Amino acid sequence: MPRTSTPFGERLELELTRVGLTQQQFATEIGVSQQTVSKWITGETTPRFRHLPHIEEVVGVPVGSLSPLLFAPHDAPPPLPRHPRTPTSVAALRRKMNGLTSAELAEVASFVDGIFKNRS
């Protein structure tokens, strides 16, 4: 399979090189397989939201700096139907989440993962 990448995968690979971690070392540190990390880097899959705060902590980047890269404009999910009491855009949600602590982001990630598990 040819190597394709995403902004998130490229940045993750760059950060792993910067901190001197192999994919296997990084995978062990965050509790996933090396194959999972490889798939994140090539863009075959993306990490669950609950992993993002720990990923950012291990590679030493500010919390919230990698998650926007998961939704590049060309592959952004289609907009959800607007509900009068919900944010009207992903950008509005990002602004609201920008100041959250690592623990708060982990709580949000757990909540979002729960929503998607219930949909399948």
DRENPASE-639640 format. One line per 3 residues: their letters; for each residue x negated, y negated, z of N, C-alpha, C. Coordinates in pm, 1 decimal, padded with zeros to 6 digits. Each point is the difference from the previous one (the first is absolute). Layout:
REM DRENPASE-639640
A> X/Y/Z/X/Y/Z/X/Y/Z; ...
//
This chain:
REM DRENPASE-639640
MPR> -00085.1/00118.4/00000.0/00085.1/-00118.4/00000.0/-00089.7/-00124.8/00000.0; 00022.8/-00095.3/-00091.1/-00082.6/-00120.1/-00002.6/00020.3/-00082.9/00126.0; -00105.4/-00066.3/00037.7/00004.1/-00081.7/00120.1/00071.8/-00131.3/-00029.6
TST> 00107.0/-00022.4/00071.4/00068.2/-00128.2/-00005.2/-00001.2/-00052.7/00141.2; 00009.1/-00126.8/00015.4/-00004.1/-00055.8/00133.8/00101.9/-00111.2/00012.0; 00020.0/-00041.1/00122.0/00091.4/-00108.7/00031.2/-00078.7/-00104.3/00076.9
PFG> 00052.9/-00120.6/00015.3/-00070.4/-00098.7/00082.6/-00029.6/00054.6/00140.4; 00094.7/00075.4/00057.7/-00024.1/00057.3/00132.4/-00114.4/00100.7/-00004.8; 00003.4/00090.6/-00098.0/-00104.4/00101.9/-00010.8/-00137.2/-00059.2/-00021.7
ERL> -00008.5/-00099.3/-00086.3/-00128.4/-00066.2/-00025.1/-00053.4/-00066.1/00126.3; 00087.4/-00068.7/00071.8/-00042.4/-00068.8/00123.2/-00040.3/00100.4/00107.4; 00075.5/00109.5/00014.2/-00034.2/00101.2/00099.0/-00136.3/00060.2/-00031.3
ELE> -00023.7/00033.2/-00124.9/-00129.3/00057.0/-00039.4/-00113.7/-00098.4/00029.7; 00021.6/-00127.3/-00030.8/-00099.2/-00103.4/00028.2/-00028.3/-00009.4/00150.2; 00105.2/00000.8/00080.7/-00017.7/-00011.2/00145.5/-00069.2/00122.9/00058.4
LTR> 00030.8/00118.6/-00052.5/-00068.3/00120.4/00048.1/-00149.5/-00007.0/-00030.5; -00033.3/-00047.2/-00118.0/-00140.8/-00017.3/-00036.0/-00065.8/-00102.9/00091.1; 00069.4/-00109.5/00025.1/-00054.8/-00107.2/00083.9/-00032.0/00048.2/00140.6
VGL> 00089.3/00081.4/00059.2/-00022.9/00046.2/00137.4/-00078.8/00131.1/00004.4; -00032.8/00055.4/-00117.4/-00083.9/00119.6/-00005.4/00069.6/00128.8/00039.2; 00128.9/00010.2/-00030.7/00075.0/00122.0/00030.5/00027.0/00077.6/-00128.3
TQQ> -00015.1/00132.4/00008.1/00042.6/00084.3/-00110.6/00151.3/00016.6/00009.9; 00060.8/00049.9/-00106.1/00144.2/00025.7/00004.9/00032.1/00099.9/00111.0; -00085.5/00102.0/00016.6/00023.6/00101.3/00103.2/-00008.6/-00060.4/00140.2
QFA> -00101.7/-00081.8/00025.1/-00014.2/-00063.4/00132.0/00120.3/-00089.2/00030.0; 00041.2/-00076.9/-00099.9/00114.2/-00089.4/00015.9/00127.0/00080.5/00026.0; 00019.1/00106.6/-00077.3/00118.6/00084.6/00015.8/00006.0/00057.8/00140.8
TEI> -00111.6/00048.7/00049.7/-00005.3/00055.1/00135.6/00035.5/-00106.7/00102.6; -00051.3/-00119.1/-00020.4/00022.9/-00110.8/00094.6/00147.8/-00038.7/00009.6; 00071.6/00004.9/-00112.5/00140.6/-00042.0/00005.3/00098.3/00117.1/00002.8
GVS> -00051.7/00122.5/-00005.1/00085.8/00116.5/00016.7/00072.9/00048.6/-00123.2; -00063.2/-00014.3/-00116.4/00056.2/00053.0/-00124.1/-00107.9/00082.4/-00069.1; 00035.2/00067.0/-00109.8/-00098.9/00078.3/-00073.3/-00080.9/-00089.3/-00094.8
QQT> -00116.1/00050.1/-00039.8/-00082.8/-00072.3/-00096.8/00073.6/-00011.7/-00132.3; 00078.0/00102.0/-00035.9/00077.0/-00003.5/-00124.8/00102.7/-00113.2/00002.9; 00058.4/-00023.8/00117.8/00096.5/-00109.5/00013.4/-00068.0/-00133.5/-00025.6
VSK> -00117.9/-00020.6/00059.6/-00074.1/-00125.3/-00020.7/-00035.0/-00015.3/-00147.4; -00043.9/00108.3/-00062.8/-00033.2/-00004.7/-00142.4/00121.6/-00042.4/-00083.2; 00116.6/00052.2/00034.3/00122.8/-00036.2/-00073.2/00036.4/-00146.3/00022.1
WIT> -00027.0/-00051.5/00120.2/00025.2/-00142.4/00024.5/-00090.1/-00084.9/-00087.9; -00127.4/00039.7/-00010.1/-00097.3/-00078.0/-00076.8/00031.8/00003.0/-00149.1; 00040.7/00115.1/-00050.8/00029.3/00009.6/-00143.7/00138.6/-00052.4/-00036.1
GET> 00082.0/-00025.0/00100.4/00133.5/-00052.7/-00026.2/00104.1/00107.8/-00022.7; -00037.3/00126.4/00021.4/00096.5/00109.4/-00017.7/00110.6/-00006.5/00105.3; -00037.0/-00039.1/00122.1/00097.1/-00020.9/00107.0/-00041.3/-00124.5/00078.3
TPR> 00085.9/-00042.1/00090.4/-00032.6/-00112.7/00087.7/00018.5/00043.6/00145.0; -00070.0/-00066.6/00091.2/00013.8/00039.0/00140.5/00136.2/-00037.7/00055.8; 00041.6/00075.3/00100.4/00121.1/-00037.0/00072.5/-00029.0/-00128.7/00077.0
FRH> 00103.1/-00078.5/00020.9/-00017.5/-00126.6/00069.9/-00059.1/00019.2/00139.5; 00031.4/00110.1/00064.4/-00051.6/00022.3/00135.6/-00151.2/00014.2/00002.9; -00061.8/00036.4/-00114.1/-00145.1/00013.5/-00005.0/-00072.6/-00133.4/-00019.6
LPH> 00068.6/-00099.0/-00053.4/-00067.7/-00124.6/-00038.2/-00074.5/-00069.6/00114.0; 00060.3/-00019.3/00117.2/-00075.9/-00067.6/00105.6/-00128.5/00073.8/00037.2; 00004.9/00133.0/00002.1/-00119.5/00076.7/00035.3/-00103.6/-00005.7/-00112.0
IEE> 00045.3/00005.6/-00124.8/-00091.4/-00013.3/-00114.2/-00074.4/-00132.7/00009.4; 00075.1/-00107.1/00023.0/-00060.0/-00133.8/00006.7/-00096.1/-00010.5/00117.9; 00034.8/00062.8/00110.8/-00087.0/-00002.2/00117.9/-00131.8/00073.1/-00028.0
VVG> 00008.3/00118.2/-00060.7/-00119.5/00081.2/-00024.9/-00094.9/-00069.2/-00097.1; 00052.8/-00062.9/-00105.1/-00088.8/-00066.5/-00096.3/-00032.1/-00143.7/00039.9; 00060.9/-00047.2/00107.9/-00036.7/-00130.9/00053.8/00051.0/-00119.5/-00078.1
VPV> 00120.8/00010.5/-00052.1/00061.2/-00114.4/-00068.1/00116.8/-00049.3/00084.3; 00039.4/-00125.5/-00015.3/00111.9/-00052.2/00079.4/00127.8/00080.6/-00021.7; 00073.5/00020.5/00107.4/00127.1/00071.6/-00007.5/00091.4/-00071.5/-00098.5
GSL> 00060.1/00075.2/-00089.0/00090.6/-00057.0/-00099.7/-00066.7/-00039.0/-00129.9; -00131.9/00017.0/-00010.9/-00066.9/-00044.6/-00122.4/00005.1/00102.0/-00112.8; 00021.9/00126.6/00030.7/00004.9/00101.1/-00106.1/00141.5/00029.2/-00048.1
SPL> 00099.2/-00012.6/00087.8/00136.5/00037.5/-00037.9/00054.1/-00076.1/-00120.6; -00030.0/-00129.7/-00017.4/00052.4/-00067.0/-00120.8/-00052.9/00060.4/-00129.6; -00117.2/00066.5/00007.0/-00057.5/00059.1/-00120.5/00075.3/00124.1/-00045.3
LFA> 00083.8/00054.6/00086.4/00078.6/00117.0/-00038.8/00109.1/-00036.1/-00099.7; 00036.7/-00126.7/-00005.4/00108.4/-00043.3/-00088.2/-00050.9/-00103.7/-00098.1; -00080.0/00045.8/-00095.2/-00046.2/-00089.5/-00105.4/00120.0/-00040.1/-00083.8
PHD> 00000.0/-00120.6/-00058.3/00117.2/-00045.3/-00075.6/00044.5/00096.5/-00109.3; -00093.8/00069.1/-00065.5/00038.1/00087.9/-00110.9/00067.2/00128.8/00046.3; -00019.7/00040.7/00127.2/00062.7/00123.4/00044.0/00087.8/-00019.7/00122.8
APP> 00041.0/-00122.8/00019.0/00086.1/-00028.7/00114.4/00132.9/00072.3/-00014.9; 00054.2/00046.9/00111.3/00129.7/00067.5/-00009.9/00107.5/-00098.2/-00043.5; 00105.8/00050.2/-00061.9/00106.5/-00091.1/-00041.9/00063.2/-00066.6/00121.9
PLP> 00049.6/-00119.8/-00015.5/00060.5/-00068.9/00113.7/00122.4/00074.0/00051.6; 00016.9/-00004.3/00129.4/00118.0/00059.8/00061.0/00118.8/-00093.2/-00017.3; 00120.6/00054.9/-00001.0/00116.9/-00087.2/-00006.6/-00001.8/-00095.3/00119.5
RHP> 00034.6/-00123.6/-00023.8/-00006.5/-00101.3/00104.7/00116.6/00015.7/00096.9; -00036.4/-00003.7/00125.0/00098.8/00002.8/00107.2/-00010.7/-00134.5/00071.0; 00109.0/-00061.5/00041.3/-00006.5/-00135.7/00056.1/-00089.4/-00012.6/00123.7
RTP> -00026.2/00108.6/00071.3/-00082.0/-00011.3/00121.5/-00139.1/00058.2/-00015.3; -00048.0/00021.6/-00122.7/-00132.8/00055.9/-00019.5/-00088.9/-00100.7/-00070.9; -00135.1/00014.3/00015.4/-00090.5/-00089.3/-00074.3/00023.1/00017.6/-00150.1
TSV> -00017.1/-00105.6/-00075.7/00030.0/00005.8/-00142.8/-00119.0/00046.8/-00082.4; -00117.4/00016.0/00061.0/-00114.7/00042.8/-00079.0/-00103.3/00070.5/00086.2; -00085.9/00075.5/-00066.6/-00111.9/00064.6/00069.0/-00091.4/-00107.2/00058.2
AAL> -00015.6/-00111.3/-00070.5/-00085.2/-00107.9/00049.9/00051.3/-00053.3/00133.7; 00130.9/-00012.3/00013.6/00056.4/-00046.7/00127.1/-00029.6/00100.2/00110.9; 00009.8/00126.5/-00030.6/-00030.9/00103.2/00098.5/-00147.6/-00004.6/00037.9
RRK> -00086.4/-00015.0/-00098.2/-00143.9/-00009.5/00028.6/-00029.6/-00119.0/00090.4; 00065.4/-00114.2/-00025.4/-00022.7/-00117.6/00084.5/00040.3/00029.0/00143.6; 00110.7/00070.5/00017.1/00046.8/00032.2/00134.6/-00093.5/00098.2/00069.7
MNG> -00061.7/00092.1/-00075.9/-00086.2/00102.0/00058.8/-00143.4/-00047.5/00018.9; -00036.5/-00110.1/-00061.0/-00137.9/-00045.8/-00000.5/-00059.7/-00016.3/00139.6; 00076.1/-00046.3/00098.1/-00053.9/-00025.1/00131.1/00015.7/00114.6/00098.5
LTS> 00045.4/00116.8/-00046.5/00022.6/00110.8/00091.0/-00131.0/00063.3/00045.5; -00000.4/00052.5/00120.4/-00116.3/00071.5/00051.4/-00004.9/00138.8/-00062.3; -00111.3/00068.5/00020.3/-00015.6/00135.8/-00050.9/00108.3/00092.0/00055.8
AEL> 00029.6/-00012.5/00128.2/00103.1/00083.8/00062.1/00137.8/-00029.9/-00059.4; 00028.8/-00127.8/-00023.5/00128.4/-00036.9/-00058.6/00011.7/00051.5/-00143.6; -00111.1/-00007.9/-00077.1/00001.6/00051.9/-00136.8/00021.4/00151.6/00000.5
AEV> -00061.1/00068.5/00095.1/00018.2/00144.9/00010.2/00146.2/00033.2/00030.5; 00063.8/-00081.5/00084.1/00141.1/00021.9/00032.5/00087.6/-00021.8/-00123.8; -00029.1/-00104.7/-00075.9/00074.8/-00026.1/-00123.4/-00021.7/00115.1/-00098.0
ASF> -00124.4/00045.6/-00012.4/-00031.5/00109.3/-00091.6/00076.7/00126.3/00037.7; 00006.6/00030.1/00127.6/00072.6/00117.0/00046.6/00148.9/-00012.8/-00034.7; 00054.3/-00117.4/00018.7/00140.4/-00025.6/-00032.3/00025.9/00019.9/-00149.3
VDG> -00086.8/-00056.8/-00083.8/00016.6/00010.7/-00145.7/-00013.6/00145.5/-00043.1; -00099.9/00071.2/00053.9/-00015.0/00141.7/-00033.3/00126.6/00077.6/00035.6; 00060.4/-00033.0/00113.9/00123.2/00066.6/00042.7/00114.3/-00023.1/-00097.7
IFK> 00007.4/-00120.8/-00053.1/00104.7/-00031.1/-00099.4/-00017.2/00087.3/-00123.4; -00123.3/00009.5/-00050.1/-00023.6/00077.6/-00121.6/00017.9/00149.7/00024.2; -00032.5/00048.7/00116.8/00022.2/00142.3/00030.1/00148.7/00031.4/00000.1
NRS> 00080.4/-00092.1/00050.0/00144.4/00022.0/00005.5/00067.3/-00009.5/-00136.4; -00066.1/-00060.9/-00097.8/00059.1/-00016.4/-00132.3/-00015.4/00125.2/-00085.5; -00094.7/00086.2/00034.2/-00023.7/00118.4/-00084.1/00080.2/00119.8/00042.1
//
